[in-house]
């Protein structure tokens, strides 16, 4: 079940988009729960990260979609945002809030279904997986997409995560095998990084969620290939 928020101040457009979502659902077999909002402030103020996709009108009365997206991104970097707009000039601004796409009004079903289909594919790739670790006697069930990178430290592994650093006994090789279905890459003998959180390359290092992780020279080409494949696949 995909959780979708529809933010549109024009009641007629909101009704049309809801019909398009229902049609897409009937054709594709995907199931959606849809929550409707009539202005940006309604979703952005007190936002809870409970949605997979947000369809966001840009021109709204109280809080425009771009401002609402900026507020949402402060607490949710994962939700997929698609803008609905009268003007293609907003597409460029959309990159600042990591919008996946935009669709122009008047909205055709074909254009809408293409954008929604792309978003649904991304949600599917983000299907949550979990890794169970035991950190100093405390069990943790880690969402693998919330692990930034893992480093070897003696007989322990240090997990750099959204929860902070967690240290647990374990084997890097066994952990890598457990994460094989996720987007991880062994950048050197003692470090495994989540490609989802690689910010950029800086010299011989990968910057992973702000941390500098050394990249073995022999692994550089394979890493760049894997990162390129991930970016293209996730796009």
C-alpha positions in Angstrom: 0.0 0.0 0.0 1.5 3.3 -1.1 0.8 6.3 1.1 0.1 9.4 -1.0 -0.6 13.0 -0.1 -2.4 15.2 -2.6 -1.9 18.9 -2.0 -4.0 21.1 -4.3 -6.0 24.2 -3.5 -8.3 24.0 -6.6 -11.1 21.6 -5.8 -11.7 20.7 -9.4 -8.1 19.8 -10.0 -8.0 17.9 -6.8 -11.0 15.9 -7.9 -9.4 15.2 -11.3 -6.1 14.1 -9.8 -7.9 11.8 -7.5 -9.7 10.2 -10.5 -6.3 9.8 -12.2 -4.9 8.1 -9.1 -7.9 5.7 -9.0 -7.5 5.0 -12.8 -3.8 4.4 -12.4 -4.5 2.0 -9.5 -7.1 0.1 -11.5 -4.7 -0.2 -14.5 -1.6 -1.1 -12.5 -2.9 -3.0 -9.6 -1.1 -0.7 -7.2 -3.0 0.2 -4.0 -2.9 3.8 -2.6 -4.1 5.4 0.5 -4.7 9.1 -0.4 -4.8 12.0 2.1 -6.0 15.3 0.6 -4.9 18.8 1.6 -6.1 22.1 0.2 -3.0 24.2 1.0 0.7 23.9 1.6 0.4 24.9 5.2 -2.0 22.1 6.0 0.6 19.4 5.2 3.9 21.3 6.1 3.0 22.7 9.6 3.6 19.8 12.1 4.5 17.5 9.2 4.8 13.8 10.0 6.9 11.6 7.8 4.2 9.1 7.0 3.9 9.5 3.2 5.7 7.8 0.3 4.7 10.3 -2.4 3.5 13.9 -2.3 1.7 15.4 -5.3 2.1 19.1 -4.6 0.6 22.1 -6.4 3.0 25.0 -6.4 0.7 28.1 -6.6 -1.4 28.0 -3.5 -2.9 30.8 -1.4 -1.4 30.5 2.1 1.8 28.6 1.6 3.1 27.8 -1.9 4.3 24.3 -2.7 7.9 25.2 -2.9 7.9 26.7 0.6 5.9 23.7 1.9 8.5 21.3 0.3 11.3 23.2 2.0 9.6 22.7 5.4 8.9 19.0 4.7 12.5 18.4 3.6 13.7 19.6 7.0 12.2 16.5 8.6 11.8 14.0 5.7 14.5 13.5 3.1 13.0 10.4 1.7 9.4 11.3 0.6 9.1 11.6 -3.2 7.8 15.0 -4.3 6.1 15.6 -7.6 5.1 19.2 -8.3 2.0 20.2 -10.3 2.4 23.6 -11.9 1.2 26.0 -14.6 4.8 27.1 -15.3 7.8 25.0 -16.3 10.1 27.6 -14.8 9.4 26.0 -11.4 11.0 22.7 -12.5 14.5 24.2 -12.0 13.7 25.4 -8.5 12.4 21.9 -7.8 15.9 20.5 -7.7 16.6 22.6 -4.6 14.1 20.4 -2.7 15.0 17.2 -4.5 11.7 16.9 -6.3 11.5 13.8 -8.5 9.5 15.5 -11.3 6.8 18.0 -12.2 3.7 17.8 -14.3 2.2 20.8 -16.2 -1.4 22.0 -16.0 -3.7 21.2 -17.6 -2.7 17.7 -16.5 -3.3 14.9 -19.0 -3.7 11.4 -17.7 -0.8 10.1 -19.8 1.7 12.6 -18.4 0.4 12.1 -14.9 0.6 8.3 -15.1 4.2 8.5 -16.4 5.3 10.6 -13.4 3.3 8.6 -10.9 4.7 5.3 -12.4 8.2 6.6 -12.0 7.5 7.5 -8.4 6.0 4.1 -7.7 9.1 2.4 -9.1 11.3 4.4 -6.7 9.0 3.5 -3.7 9.3 -0.2 -4.7 13.1 0.0 -4.7 13.0 1.6 -1.3 11.1 -1.3 0.2 12.3 -1.5 3.7 14.7 -4.2 4.9 16.0 -4.6 8.4 19.3 -5.7 10.0 19.2 -7.0 13.6 22.3 -6.1 15.7 23.1 -6.4 19.4 24.9 -3.3 20.6 26.2 -3.7 24.1 23.4 -6.1 25.1 20.7 -4.0 23.5 19.0 -5.4 20.4 18.5 -2.9 17.6 16.4 -3.5 14.4 18.0 -1.2 11.9 16.2 0.0 8.8 19.0 -0.7 6.2 18.2 2.5 4.3 18.9 4.4 7.6 22.4 3.0 7.9 24.9 5.5 6.3 28.1 3.4 6.5 29.7 0.6 8.5 33.3 0.4 9.6 35.4 -2.4 11.1 36.9 -1.7 14.5 38.7 -4.7 15.9 36.2 -7.4 16.6 33.4 -4.9 16.4 31.5 -3.1 13.7 30.5 0.6 14.1 27.2 1.4 12.4 26.8 5.1 11.4 23.1 5.5 11.4 20.2 7.9 11.6 20.0 6.9 15.3 23.7 7.8 15.8 26.7 5.5 16.1 26.1 1.9 17.3 28.8 -0.5 18.1 28.2 -4.3 17.9 30.2 -7.4 17.5 30.2 -8.8 14.0 31.9 -9.8 10.8 32.1 -7.4 8.0 31.9 -10.2 5.4 28.8 -11.7 7.0 27.2 -8.2 7.3 28.0 -7.5 3.7 26.3 -10.8 2.7 23.2 -9.8 4.7 23.0 -6.5 3.0 23.5 -7.9 -0.5 20.0 -7.1 -1.6 20.5 -3.4 -0.6 22.6 -0.7 -2.2 25.8 -1.2 -0.3 29.4 -1.2 -1.6 32.7 -2.2 0.1 34.9 0.8 -0.5 37.9 -0.7 1.3 38.7 -3.7 3.5 37.1 -2.2 6.6 34.3 0.0 5.3 30.9 -0.7 3.7 28.9 2.3 2.5 25.3 2.8 1.6 25.2 4.2 -1.9 21.9 5.9 -1.1 23.8 8.3 1.3 27.0 9.0 -0.8 27.0 12.8 -1.2 30.0 13.1 -3.5 33.6 12.2 -4.2 36.4 14.4 -2.8 39.8 13.3 -4.0 40.4 9.8 -2.9 37.5 9.8 -0.4 33.8 9.3 -0.6 31.7 11.7 1.4 28.9 9.7 3.0 26.3 11.6 4.9 28.9 14.3 5.6 31.6 11.7 6.8 34.8 11.2 4.9 35.4 7.5 4.0 38.7 6.5 2.4 38.3 4.7 -0.9 40.8 2.0 -1.8 42.5 2.9 -5.1 41.9 -0.6 -6.5 38.2 -0.3 -5.8 37.7 3.2 -7.2 36.5 2.3 -10.7 34.1 -0.4 -9.4 32.8 2.0 -6.8 32.1 4.8 -9.4 30.4 2.3 -11.7 28.2 1.0 -8.8 27.4 4.6 -7.8 26.5 5.5 -11.4 24.3 2.5 -11.8 22.6 3.3 -8.5 22.0 6.9 -9.4 20.6 6.0 -12.8 18.5 3.2 -11.4 17.2 5.4 -8.6 16.4 8.3 -11.0 
